[in-house]
Amino acid sequence: MHVSSDDAAMIYARACRAWYGRRALSVVTSKMQELEQRGDAGGAAAWAKVAVVLSQTRKSHHEQREIADHGRLY
């Protein structure tokens, strides 16, 4: 079974969300910046993919919540 880097980012994003909850994006961003400062471009790029997934899922969840809340107003 082959796991692409995009698949791995999605899997790790889910794990980070489970481990860190709402702080997941902040934790991942901090790790990404730490790796950039150390000169680990490959590691920073991998964490950046995780951050993108977390950002997209956070936005998607927020949009779903707004729709649900809007539906309750009527």
C-alpha positions as CSV (number, residue, x, y, z in Angstrom):
1,M,0.0,0.0,0.0
2,H,1.4,3.4,-1.0
3,V,0.7,6.4,1.1
4,S,1.3,9.7,-0.7
5,S,2.6,12.8,1.1
6,D,-0.9,14.3,0.8
7,D,-2.5,11.3,2.4
8,A,0.1,11.3,5.2
9,A,-0.6,15.0,5.8
10,M,-4.3,14.3,6.1
11,I,-3.7,11.3,8.5
12,Y,-1.3,13.4,10.6
13,A,-3.7,16.4,10.7
14,R,-6.5,14.2,12.0
15,A,-4.1,12.8,14.7
16,C,-3.0,16.3,15.7
17,R,-6.6,17.4,15.9
18,A,-7.3,14.5,18.2
19,W,-4.2,15.2,20.3
20,Y,-4.3,19.0,20.5
21,G,-7.9,19.9,19.8
22,R,-8.4,23.5,18.9
23,R,-4.7,24.2,19.4
24,A,-3.7,21.8,16.6
25,L,-3.0,24.4,13.9
26,S,-1.0,26.5,16.3
27,V,1.1,23.6,17.4
28,V,1.7,22.5,13.8
29,T,2.6,26.1,12.7
30,S,5.1,26.4,15.6
31,K,6.8,23.1,14.6
32,M,6.9,24.2,11.0
33,Q,8.6,27.5,12.0
34,E,11.0,25.7,14.2
35,L,12.1,23.5,11.4
36,E,12.4,26.4,9.0
37,Q,14.7,28.2,11.5
38,R,16.9,25.1,11.7
39,G,17.2,24.9,7.9
40,D,15.1,21.8,7.5
41,A,13.2,22.8,4.4
42,G,11.8,19.3,3.8
43,G,10.5,18.9,7.3
44,A,9.0,22.4,7.2
45,A,7.3,21.6,3.9
46,A,5.8,18.4,5.3
47,W,4.4,20.2,8.3
48,A,3.1,23.0,6.0
49,K,1.0,20.3,4.3
50,V,-0.4,19.3,7.6
51,A,-1.2,23.0,8.4
52,V,-3.0,23.4,5.1
53,V,-5.2,20.4,5.9
54,L,-5.9,21.7,9.3
55,S,-6.8,25.1,7.9
56,Q,-9.2,23.6,5.4
57,T,-10.9,21.4,7.8
58,R,-11.2,24.2,10.3
59,K,-12.8,26.4,7.7
60,S,-15.1,23.6,6.6
61,H,-16.2,22.9,10.1
62,H,-16.7,26.6,10.8
63,E,-18.9,26.9,7.6
64,Q,-20.9,23.9,8.6
65,R,-21.5,25.3,12.0
66,E,-22.6,28.6,10.5
67,I,-25.1,26.8,8.3
68,A,-26.4,24.8,11.3
69,D,-26.7,27.9,13.4
70,H,-28.5,29.8,10.6
71,G,-31.0,27.0,10.2
72,R,-31.9,27.2,13.9
73,L,-32.8,30.9,13.6
74,Y,-35.9,30.2,11.6
